[in-house]
């Protein structure tokens, strides 16, 4: 691990970790929506919207920290990229919750729960990974596990779409597919995040 002279260097890493934690909390709330009656969707979705707003605030806080601090544990462009990806994943999670309300999807397919399970695991792993970016030797397992989870999500998505096509009329298929696409897009953001971490590991090794 590299010697760090100033504790404030870690401020950016802590912000990234807090952004990942917003995703953990948002995923938990979305899982509550999956088991709730339709009338309770708006109140739960409002909680996810609050997480999305907090994520955006943290993203801007990181930009300020990058601009005002002279020393960083990682190149500024890498920290910005990680923050942007995390914020975009949170935006997609918020959009997924909104779609459940707009489309009045009151019976969420089992495959959605499988996808959300992957997203939850990706988010949990990322909380600690972002906090540990100044010790890259311990992050290779994170990188590989995130890629494995992303592949699992892609396989689940393909099965999901095949089942939707076989079980639904065109109008319903379109509604469910839009929601499914948002879920898999979140897993792709996490894969992009892990790939960026992998590139940092390679650059810094």
ABEGO torsion letter per residue (X at the ends): XBBBABAAAAAAAAAAAAAAAAAAAAAAAAAAAAABBAAAAAAAAAAAAAAAAAAAAAAAAAAAAAAABABBABBAAAAAAAAAAAAAAAAAAAAAAAAAAAAGBABBBAAAAAAAAAAAAAAAAAAAAAAAAABAAAAAAAAAAAAAAAAAAAAAAAAAAAAAAAABBAAAAAAAAAAAAAAAAAAAAAAAAAAAAAAAAAAAX
